Amino acid sequence: MLSASATRKPTLGHSLLNPSDFSNEIAQAVSMNPETINSIQATPVPYATVRFAPAPLLPDARRSTMAGMVELVLVHGDITEQAVDAVVNAANSSLLGGGGVDGAIHRKGGPAILAECRKLRASHYGKGLRTGAAVATTAGNLPARWVIHTVGPVWSARDDRSELLASCYRESLAVADELGAQTVAFPAISTGIFGWPMDDGARIAIETVRSAGTSVQRVSFVLFSHDGYAIFEKALV
């Protein structure tokens, strides 16, 4: 059972490049024709996000491959069915289960998750888990190894709580690093009953994960609705 509160050092920004745009210049430099250059697998370059079009992981998944950064994947499906190292739970502060993603994870994961959550409440989290923080438990019967619980902020039109939402993603990745997790699946935190607009939630999620200094190799955003998937897909470009 691990938690993380240390600030993660962000990586440098990256821009979108197409390796084929430079084939003529490279060919001239090494006396090779463009067709030969294009037959060679592109090598990631610093400060660049190189995107390819490999076969999707799942029928409704879209992969974005990035040089020097975590790989982002969109999945249209059920987060409780993701075979990853760690699934992130959009928990409430009590850590004792609730509705939405939280309830689904506890129901499918079984009593082992709740048992560890109760131990957390009896020790370090007597007053519950604060908004923006994250802590891990077993995944019980889920196909993952761990569940990382994080408490998202409730949307407010008057107060800017975007940093709290970003903290959910950063802190969850920090816990994943402590666990040694290589693959992590996130829901769209706070965009359900907490009322956060999906388009802004997608922007914050993707920007935060892209800039996080993490050892996680692949992050999946799992969207249950077609609309949510489409919004994240637009934000990912």
NUSE-563776 format. One record per atom (N, C-alpha, C, CB): residue in one letter; x, y, z. Coordinates in steps of 0.02 Angstrom, whole numbers, padded with zeros to 5 digits, always signed. Atoms other than C-alpha are relative to their C-alpha. Glycine has a CB too. Layout:
<atoms>
aXYZ/...
</atoms>
This chain:
<atoms>
m+00043-00059+00000/m+00000+00000+00000/m+00044+00061+00000/m-00048+00000+00061/l-00047-00054+00009/l+00089+00152-00064/l-00036+00064-00016/l+00050-00017-00053/s+00026-00065+00020/s+00056+00337-00081/s+00058+00041-00025/s-00036+00034+00058/a-00052-00044+00025/a+00150+00477-00165/a-00023+00071+00005/a+00019-00017-00071/s+00017-00071-00005/s+00155+00663-00134/s+00054+00043-00030/s-00012+00020+00071/a-00055-00039+00027/a+00320+00713-00213/a-00018+00030-00068/a+00063-00043-00007/t+00012-00033+00063/t+00312+00836-00357/t+00041-00033-00054/t+00015+00076+00004/r-00035+00032+00055/r+00359+00756-00522/r+00029+00052-00046/r-00047-00047-00038/k-00032-00048+00044/k+00483+00849-00632/k-00025-00011-00071/k+00076-00006+00004/p+00026+00009+00067/p+00403+00880-00802/p+00055-00007-00051/p-00045+00059-00019/t-00047+00006+00054/t+00490+00833-00962/t-00007+00061-00045/t-00010-00065-00040/l+00003-00056+00046/l+00528+00958-01100/l-00057-00010-00050/l+00066+00009-00037/g+00054+00004+00048/g+00394+00999-01227/g+00020-00037-00062/g-00024+00069-00017/h-00012+00036+00061/h+00378+00900-01386/h-00046+00027-00054/h-00009-00077+00010/s+00041-00022+00055/s+00313+00945-01557/s-00012-00058-00047/s+00032+00059-00038/l+00020+00054+00045/l+00232+00838-01692/l+00039+00006-00065/l-00076+00000-00013/l-00039+00001+00061/l+00348+00791-01835/l-00017-00062-00040/l+00075+00003+00015/n+00009+00057+00044/n+00328+00677-01985/n+00067-00017-00031/n-00054+00015-00056/p-00067+00016+00025/p+00492+00586-02025/p+00005+00003-00076/p+00019-00068+00023/s-00003+00000+00072/s+00445+00574-02209/s+00011+00069-00029/s-00062-00030-00029/d-00010-00068+00024/d+00450+00764-02222/d+00073+00014-00012/d-00028+00050+00051/f-00071-00014+00004/f+00638+00755-02207/f+00038-00050-00043/f+00030+00001+00070/s-00033+00053+00037/s+00673+00609-02324/s+00047+00027-00053/s-00052-00045-00032/n-00042-00027+00052/n+00742+00717-02465/n+00065+00028+00028/n-00037+00054-00038/e-00060-00029-00030/e+00860+00811-02351/e+00047-00054+00026/e-00021+00047+00057/i-00042+00055-00025/i+00920+00651-02268/i+00034-00036-00057/i-00042-00049+00042/a-00028+00036+00058/a+00944+00569-02438/a+00060+00037-00028/a-00053-00009-00053/q-00056-00039+00026/q+01054+00711-02497/q+00060-00006+00045/q-00020+00072-00009/a-00056+00001-00048/a+01158+00703-02339/a+00038-00065-00002/a-00026+00012+00070/v-00033+00065-00002/v+01195+00518-02352/v+00002-00034-00068/v-00034-00046+00050/s-00003+00025+00069/s+01184+00497-02543/s-00045-00061-00010/s+00071-00017-00019/m+00048+00053+00010/m+01032+00386-02535/m-00063+00032-00028/m-00015-00038+00067/n+00061-00029+00028/n+00869+00407-02629/n-00056-00001+00052/n-00021-00038-00063/p+00054-00005-00050/p+00708+00452-02536/p-00035-00066+00013/p-00051+00050-00021/e+00035+00063-00011/e+00631+00281-02566/e+00039-00044+00049/e-00009-00037-00067/t-00040+00040-00046/t+00776+00198-02476/t-00006+00025+00071/t+00073+00000-00022/i+00007-00030-00067/i+00764+00319-02332/i-00067-00019+00031/i+00007+00076-00004/n+00066+00015-00028/n+00578+00289-02313/n-00008-00073+00019/n-00054+00019-00050/s+00004+00071-00018/s+00609+00102-02302/s+00032-00015+00066/s+00032-00043-00054/i-00033+00010-00064/i+00712+00125-02145/i-00046+00023+00056/i+00067+00039+00003/q+00043-00019-00057/q+00619+00128-01979/q+00024+00065+00030/q+00000-00055+00054/a-00018-00065-00026/a+00615+00305-01912/a+00029-00006+00070/a-00061+00046+00001/t-00030-00002-00066/t+00727+00341-01763/t-00026+00060+00038/t+00078+00003-00005/p+00026-00057-00038/p+00648+00450-01626/p+00053+00053+00009/p-00026-00023+00068/v-00045-00056-00007/v+00726+00622-01616/v-00020+00041+00060/v+00001+00044-00063/p+00017-00041-00059/p+00737+00737-01464/p-00050+00054-00017/p+00063+00031+00030/y+00049-00053+00005/y+00595+00860-01439/y-00050-00014-00055/y+00035+00066-00014/a+00048+00015+00054/a+00486+00767-01564/a-00046-00055+00022/a+00037-00020-00064/t+00048+00053-00009/t+00330+00664-01555/t-00011-00032-00068/t-00067+00025+00030/v+00005+00034+00065/v+00338+00538-01698/v-00059-00048+00004/v+00065-00037-00018/r+00060+00040-00003/r+00169+00460-01733/r-00003-00047-00060/r-00063+00044+00003/f+00007+00050+00052/f+00145+00300-01832/f-00072-00025+00000/f+00050-00059+00011/a+00068+00028+00003/a-00008+00197-01875/a+00002-00075+00005/a-00035+00022-00065/p-00001+00072-00008/p+00016+00022-01805/p-00070-00028+00009/p+00043-00020+00060/a+00065+00031-00012/a-00125-00102-01787/a-00022+00015+00071/a+00004-00076-00012/p+00024-00017-00067/p-00236-00057-01639/p+00006-00058+00048/p-00072+00023-00003/l-00004+00052-00051/l-00220-00151-01475/l-00066-00037+00007/l+00020+00030+00066/l+00067+00028-00007/l-00407-00181-01466/l-00043+00026-00057/l-00031+00018+00069/p+00042-00023+00055/p-00549-00163-01592/p-00018+00074+00004/p-00063-00041-00004/d+00020-00069-00008/d-00596+00007-01520/d+00055+00041+00032/d-00063+00004+00041/a-00055-00037-00030/a-00423+00067-01471/a+00039+00038-00053/a+00047-00048+00037/r-00042-00038+00044/r-00314+00200-01548/r+00066+00013+00036/r-00034+00067-00022/r-00065-00008-00033/r-00128+00206-01511/r+00036+00062-00027/r+00043-00063-00012/s-00043-00056+00019/s-00017+00360-01512/s+00069-00015+00026/s-00028+00068+00028/t-00068+00018-00019/t+00168+00319-01512/t+00042+00063+00003/t+00030-00051-00048/m-00037-00062-00010/m+00283+00454-01443/m+00072-00014+00017/m-00032+00041+00054/a-00071+00008-00013/a+00471+00471-01441/a+00018+00033+00066/a+00042+00029-00057/g-00023-00028-00063/g+00546+00494-01270/g-00054+00014+00050/g+00037+00061-00013/m+00056-00013-00045/m+00376+00496-01186/m-00040-00064+00009/m-00044+00057-00026/v+00046+00056-00010/v+00244+00379-01119/v-00045-00008-00060/v-00041+00010+00065/e+00046+00015+00054/e+00137+00295-01250/e-00072+00007+00024/e+00013-00071-00029/l+00070-00010-00018/l-00045+00348-01244/l-00045-00042-00045/l-00019+00074-00005/v+00048+00043+00036/v-00187+00231-01294/v-00070+00019+00021/v+00014-00075+00013/l+00071-00010-00016/l-00373+00266-01305/l-00036-00066-00009/l-00031+00056-00046/v+00038+00062+00003/v-00490+00122-01269/v-00073+00016+00013/v+00027-00052+00052/h+00072-00006-00012/h-00678+00120-01287/h-00022-00065+00031/h-00040+00014-00067/g+00018+00061-00033/g-00732-00005-01157/g-00008+00008+00075/g+00051-00052-00014/d+00011+00005-00072/d-00744-00057-00975/d+00067-00001+00036/d-00042-00063+00018/i-00065-00004-00033/i-00600-00007-00862/i+00013-00060+00045/i+00004+00064+00041/t-00009+00058-00043/t-00630-00158-00750/t+00025-00061-00038/t-00064-00017+00037/e-00021+00056+00042/e-00583-00272-00896/e+00070+00010-00028/e-00048-00010-00056/q-00066-00015+00029/q-00412-00195-00932/q+00055-00041+00034/q+00015+00075+00008/a-00056+00041-00025/a-00266-00316-00914/a+00064+00042-00001/a+00008-00065-00044/v-00058-00044-00007/v-00137-00189-00857/v+00030-00010+00069/v-00021+00075-00010/d-00031+00006-00067/d-00019-00174-00709/d-00043+00035+00052/d+00070+00030-00001/a+00039-00038-00049/a-00125-00041-00624/a-00059+00035-00032/a+00044+00052+00035/v+00060-00036+00019/v-00301+00024-00644/v-00011+00057+00049/v-00063-00048-00002/v+00012-00057-00043/v-00340+00197-00578/v-00075+00005+00014/v+00026+00066-00032/n+00069-00006-00022/n-00500+00215-00478/n-00016+00073+00016/n-00013-00045+00061/a+00025-00067-00017/a-00594+00380-00474/a-00040-00007+00065/a-00044+00031-00058/a+00029+00015-00066/a-00627+00358-00288/a-00031+00060+00033/a+00053-00030+00045/n+00019-00056-00043/n-00714+00462-00158/n+00046+00000+00060/n-00076-00006+00022/s-00050-00009-00053/s-00619+00524-00007/s-00004-00053+00055/s-00008+00068+00031/s+00008+00051-00052/s-00688+00387+00107/s+00039-00063-00015/s-00073-00016+00010/l-00033+00061+00023/l-00600+00251+00005/l-00042-00063+00012/l+00067-00008+00035/l+00042+00057-00017/l-00748+00140+00047/l-00051-00018-00055/l-00037+00014+00064/g+00044+00016+00055/g-00829+00128-00123/g-00052+00054-00012/g-00034-00066+00012/g+00051-00049+00018/g-00963+00229-00210/g-00034-00019-00064/g+00031+00070-00005/g+00034+00013+00064/g-01048+00247-00378/g+00049+00005-00058/g-00057+00049-00010/g-00040-00008+00060/g-00985+00254-00557/g+00058-00049-00004/g+00026+00070-00003/v-00060+00041+00006/v-00809+00189-00588/v+00019-00030+00067/v+00059+00042-00028/d-00017+00024-00067/d-00778+00175-00401/d-00040-00062+00019/d-00012+00056+00052/g+00043+00057-00016/g-00926+00060-00375/g+00014-00061-00043/g-00072+00019-00006/a-00014+00055+00046/a-00886-00044-00529/a+00064-00037+00018/a+00004+00026-00072/i-00064+00031-00018/i-00707-00074-00474/i-00007-00041+00064/i+00055+00054+00009/h+00010+00038-00062/h-00759-00126-00299/h-00043-00062-00011/h-00032+00045+00054/r+00043+00058+00012/r-00896-00241-00363/r+00038-00055-00036/r-00061+00020-00041/k-00034+00051+00038/k-00789-00330-00490/k+00065-00023+00034/k+00016+00025-00070/g-00062+00018-00033/g-00629-00327-00387/g-00011-00042+00062/g+00037+00062+00018/g+00016+00042-00057/g-00715-00406-00239/g+00022+00031+00067/g+00032-00066-00007/p-00010-00026-00068/p-00694-00385-00050/p+00072+00015+00019/p-00028-00047+00049/a-00070-00011-00018/a-00503-00386-00050/a+00018+00073-00007/a+00045-00043-00045/i-00015-00071+00009/i-00498-00207-00115/i-00027+00040+00059/i-00031+00027-00066/l+00031-00036-00056/l-00617-00143+00018/l+00037-00015+00065/l-00074-00018+00007/a-00036+00018-00061/a-00522-00238+00152/a+00064+00041+00008/a+00017-00075+00000/e-00061-00040-00004/e-00360-00148+00109/e-00016+00074+00008/e+00043-00010-00063/c+00021-00069-00009/c-00451+00018+00096/c-00018+00014+00073/c-00061+00017-00045/r+00016-00007-00071/r-00517-00008+00272/r+00063+00004+00043/r-00045-00058+00024/k-00063-00003-00036/k-00340-00040+00332/k+00033+00069-00009/k+00047-00055-00024/l-00027-00066+00012/l-00285+00123+00252/l-00035+00052+00043/l-00006+00019-00074/r+00039-00047-00041/r-00425+00217+00340/r+00018-00007+00074/r-00075-00011-00010/a-00016+00013-00071/a-00374+00137+00506/a+00071+00021+00017/a-00010-00072+00016/s-00070-00017-00014/s-00192+00192+00485/s+00015+00071-00022/s+00047-00049-00036/h-00024-00066+00023/h-00129+00337+00379/h-00055+00046-00024/h+00050-00010-00055/y+00052-00041+00031/y-00294+00399+00309/y-00064-00001+00042/y-00015-00026-00071/g+00057+00000-00045/g-00407+00414+00460/g-00054+00048-00020/g+00023+00016+00069/k+00049-00050+00023/k-00491+00568+00385/k-00016-00008-00074/k+00026+00070+00014/g+00012+00011+00070/g-00495+00496+00211/g+00057+00025-00043/g-00064+00034-00021/l-00051-00019+00048/l-00392+00528+00055/l-00016+00070-00027/l+00005-00051-00059/r+00012-00069+00021/r-00371+00711+00008/r-00008+00003-00076/r+00056+00046+00023/t+00009-00011+00071/t-00421+00776-00163/t+00067+00011-00034/t-00047+00061-00013/g-00062-00005+00038/g-00281+00757-00290/g+00054-00049+00021/g+00026+00068+00007/a-00049+00049-00024/a-00189+00623-00190/a-00016-00068-00029/a+00002-00002+00077/a+00010+00067+00026/a-00168+00440-00236/a+00032-00051+00047/a+00030-00007-00071/v-00026+00055-00042/v-00140+00275-00145/v-00020-00066-00034/v-00029+00005+00073/a+00011+00064+00034/a-00131+00093-00202/a-00022-00055+00046/a+00063-00021-00035/t+00020+00061-00035/t-00212-00069-00148/t+00006-00058-00050/t-00073+00005+00029/t+00006+00057+00045/t-00226-00243-00219/t-00056+00013-00050/t-00014-00065+00041/a+00054-00004+00049/a-00335-00263-00373/a-00052-00056+00008/a+00028-00002-00071/g+00049+00052-00012/g-00426-00413-00302/g-00011-00045-00061/g-00066+00030+00021/n+00018+00044+00056/n-00516-00507-00441/n+00007+00033-00068/n-00069-00024+00009/l-00009-00033+00064/l-00478-00379-00576/l+00060-00030-00037/l+00010+00076+00010/p-00057+00026+00038/p-00358-00428-00717/p+00063+00043+00008/p-00018-00006-00073/a-00059-00042-00015/a-00238-00292-00653/a+00034-00026+00063/a-00021+00075+00009/r-00036+00019-00061/r-00109-00310-00514/r-00018+00045+00058/r+00076+00002-00012/w+00015-00048-00052/w-00153-00152-00419/w-00056+00047-00022/w+00062+00041+00019/v+00046-00057+00011/v-00288-00020-00402/v+00032+00061+00033/v-00072-00014+00028/i-00024-00063-00027/i-00227+00158-00380/i-00060+00045+00008/i+00055+00034-00048/h+00058-00041-00015/h-00361+00260-00294/h+00020+00073+00002/h-00032-00021+00068/t-00012-00072-00002/t-00367+00448-00324/t-00067+00036+00005/t+00041+00023-00062/v+00062-00038-00011/v-00496+00578-00274/v+00001+00062-00044/v-00008+00019+00075/g+00004-00058+00044/g-00543+00700-00411/g-00040+00056+00030/g-00031-00020-00066/p+00038-00058-00024/p-00610+00875-00381/p-00069+00004-00031/p+00038+00065-00014/v+00066-00015+00028/v-00791+00925-00404/v+00006+00063-00042/v-00053+00008+00057/w-00004-00059+00044/w-00811+01047-00549/w-00032+00061+00032/w-00035-00016-00067/s+00027-00063-00025/s-00839+01228-00501/s+00008+00053-00054/s+00035+00022+00065/a-00003-00054+00049/a-00882+01371-00618/a+00034+00062+00030/a-00070+00018-00024/r-00030-00059-00032/r-00813+01496-00490/r+00073-00011+00019/r-00040+00018+00063/d-00068+00014-00022/d-00654+01411-00428/d+00036-00043-00052/d+00000-00035+00068/d-00041+00039+00046/d-00515+01349-00540/d+00033-00058+00038/d+00054+00044-00035/r-00026+00058-00035/r-00480+01173-00478/r+00039-00046-00047/r-00056-00038+00033/s-00033+00040+00050/s-00386+01114-00631/s+00065-00031+00026/s+00014+00041-00062/e-00062+00026-00028/e-00224+01092-00533/e-00013-00063+00042/e+00036+00053+00042/l+00018+00059-00039/l-00312+00969-00418/l-00013-00059-00046/l-00062+00014+00043/l+00013+00054+00048/l-00371+00869-00568/l+00066-00025-00030/l-00047+00023-00056/a-00065+00020+00027/a-00196+00870-00643/a+00039-00041+00051/a+00041+00062-00021/s-00035+00035-00054/s-00129+00813-00474/s-00022-00073+00004/s-00012+00034+00066/c+00025+00070-00001/c-00238+00656-00484/c+00041-00043-00048/c-00074-00002-00019/y-00038+00038+00050/y-00146+00601-00641/y+00074-00004+00019/y-00007+00033-00069/r-00071+00001-00019/r+00028+00652-00580/r+00012-00046+00059/r+00023+00070+00017/e-00010+00041-00060/e+00008+00571-00409/e-00012-00074-00014/e-00046+00024+00056/s+00013+00070+00019/s-00064+00412-00485/s+00060-00029-00036/s-00063-00005-00044/l-00060+00023+00035/l+00086+00398-00600/l+00059-00007+00048/l+00018+00047-00058/a-00053+00006-00050/a+00202+00430-00453/a-00007-00064+00040/a-00001+00061+00047/v+00012+00064-00035/v+00121+00285-00359/v+00017-00058-00046/v-00074-00004+00024/a-00016+00053+00048/a+00135+00178-00516/a+00075-00011-00005/a-00029+00017-00069/d-00073+00007+00002/d+00321+00215-00522/d+00026-00035+00062/d+00032+00070-00007/e-00021+00033-00062/e+00340+00163-00340/e-00015-00075-00002/e-00034+00032+00060/l+00019+00070+00006/l+00251+00001-00380/l+00041-00038-00053/l-00074-00006-00017/g-00034+00031+00056/g+00355-00030-00535/g-00047-00017-00057/g+00036-00062+00022/a+00049+00014+00052/a+00201-00030-00646/a+00023+00029-00067/a-00069+00030+00019/q-00019-00022+00067/q+00234-00017-00833/q-00060+00021-00042/q+00038-00054-00035/t+00062-00017+00037/t+00054-00005-00894/t-00054+00021+00049/t-00024-00060-00043/v+00050-00028-00044/v-00083+00100-00816/v-00061+00020-00040/v+00029+00062+00039/a+00063-00020+00032/a-00266+00126-00861/a-00037+00051+00043/a-00045-00063-00013/f+00036-00053-00034/f-00356+00287-00815/f-00072+00005-00026/f+00035+00067-00010/p+00065-00023+00023/p-00540+00332-00820/p+00005+00075-00013/p-00057-00016+00052/a+00002-00073+00008/a-00590+00511-00863/a-00020+00030+00068/a-00050+00023-00058/i+00012-00020-00070/i-00572+00574-00684/i-00041+00063+00004/i+00066+00009+00036/s+00043-00057-00018/s-00706+00693-00618/s-00051+00019-00054/s+00042+00060+00014/t+00046-00020+00054/t-00804+00696-00782/t-00069-00033+00006/t+00030-00018-00067/g+00065+00031-00011/g-00948+00592-00713/g-00043+00042+00046/g+00008-00069+00030/i+00045-00036-00046/i-01054+00642-00564/i+00033+00062+00030/i-00022-00046+00055/f-00033-00060-00025/f-00921+00770-00513/f-00006+00058-00048/f+00074-00015+00013/g+00021-00054+00045/g-00974+00870-00666/g+00053+00034-00041/g-00033+00049+00039/w-00052-00034+00039/w-00808+00913-00747/w-00014-00007-00075/w+00071-00028+00017/p+00013+00004+00073/p-00833+00957-00933/p+00049-00049-00033/p+00006+00069-00032/m-00041+00052+00028/m-00769+00811-01035/m+00057+00028-00043/m-00042-00046-00042/d-00053-00025+00043/d-00671+00916-01160/d+00058+00029+00041/d-00027+00054-00047/d-00053-00027-00042/d-00575+01008-01023/d+00034-00055+00040/d-00029+00054+00047/g-00029+00056-00036/g-00551+00848-00925/g+00048-00039-00044/g-00055-00046+00025/a-00045+00035+00047/a-00476+00765-01080/a+00064+00039-00010/a-00036-00011-00067/r-00059-00042+00010/r-00359+00912-01109/r+00048-00006+00060/r-00021+00073-00010/i-00042+00003-00060/i-00296+00910-00929/i+00032-00068+00007/i-00041+00017+00063/a-00026+00068-00007/a-00276+00721-00927/a+00058-00012-00047/a-00055-00051-00014/i-00052+00014+00050/i-00175+00711-01088/i+00061+00045+00010/i-00029+00010-00070/e-00057-00045-00011/e-00068+00865-01055/e+00041-00020+00061/e-00024+00072+00007/t-00035+00019-00062/t-00027+00806-00879/t+00041-00063-00009/t-00050-00009+00057/v-00036+00063+00010/v+00021+00630-00929/v+00059+00010-00048/v-00047-00054-00028/r-00054-00012+00047/r+00124+00692-01076/r+00060+00036+00033/r-00025+00042-00058/s-00053-00038-00031/s+00224+00808-00963/s+00027-00032+00064/s-00024+00070+00015/a-00021+00032-00063/a+00244+00689-00817/a+00066-00037-00009/a-00054-00049+00025/g-00061+00039+00001/g+00415+00620-00778/g-00013-00067+00031/g+00057+00037+00038/t+00021+00066-00025/t+00365+00438-00763/t+00037-00055-00036/t-00076-00009-00008/s-00030+00059+00031/s+00439+00267-00796/s-00053-00045-00031/s+00039-00039+00052/v+00054+00039+00031/v+00268+00201-00849/v+00008+00003-00076/v-00070+00026+00022/q-00011+00003+00072/q+00280+00144-01029/q-00063+00012-00040/q+00028-00068-00018/r+00062-00009+00038/r+00098+00145-01080/r-00057+00020+00046/r-00019-00064-00038/v+00059-00023-00037/v-00053+00241-01016/v-00061-00006-00045/v+00010+00074+00025/s+00063+00006+00037/s-00228+00196-01073/s-00052+00045+00032/s-00025-00074-00001/f+00059-00036-00023/f-00376+00313-01059/f-00060-00041-00022/f-00002+00074-00027/v+00055+00046+00016/v-00528+00201-01049/v-00066+00038+00006/v+00000-00062+00047/l+00063-00039+00003/l-00691+00285-01102/l-00058-00047-00013/l+00004+00055-00054/f+00057+00045+00006/f-00856+00196-01079/f-00048+00023-00055/f-00037-00004+00066/s+00048-00026+00049/s-00959+00311-01194/s+00035+00017-00065/s-00036+00061+00027/h-00026-00020+00065/h-00936+00345-01379/h+00018+00074+00000/h-00052-00015-00056/d-00013-00072-00002/d-00946+00532-01346/d+00065+00015+00037/d-00059+00037+00034/g-00062-00011-00037/g-00809+00525-01215/g+00061-00021-00039/g-00003-00038+00065/y-00055+00023+00041/y-00698+00424-01330/y+00016+00051-00055/y-00016-00068-00031/a-00010-00047+00054/a-00724+00548-01472/a+00034+00064+00025/a-00067+00017-00034/i-00029-00061-00028/i-00680+00696-01360/i+00073-00011+00017/i-00039+00022+00062/f-00070+00016-00015/f-00520+00613-01298/f+00040-00009-00064/f+00005-00063+00044/e-00035+00010+00064/e-00475+00565-01476/e+00018+00067-00031/e-00044-00040-00048/k-00013-00068+00026/k-00489+00747-01529/k+00055+00034+00040/k-00064+00043+00002/a-00050-00031-00042/a-00384+00804-01381/a+00069-00031-00009/a-00021-00004+00073/l-00063+00036+00007/l-00250+00675-01418/l+00040+00023-00061/l-00013-00075-00004/v-00033-00020+00062/v-00210+00744-01590/v+00044+00060+00012/v-00051+00015-00056/
</atoms>
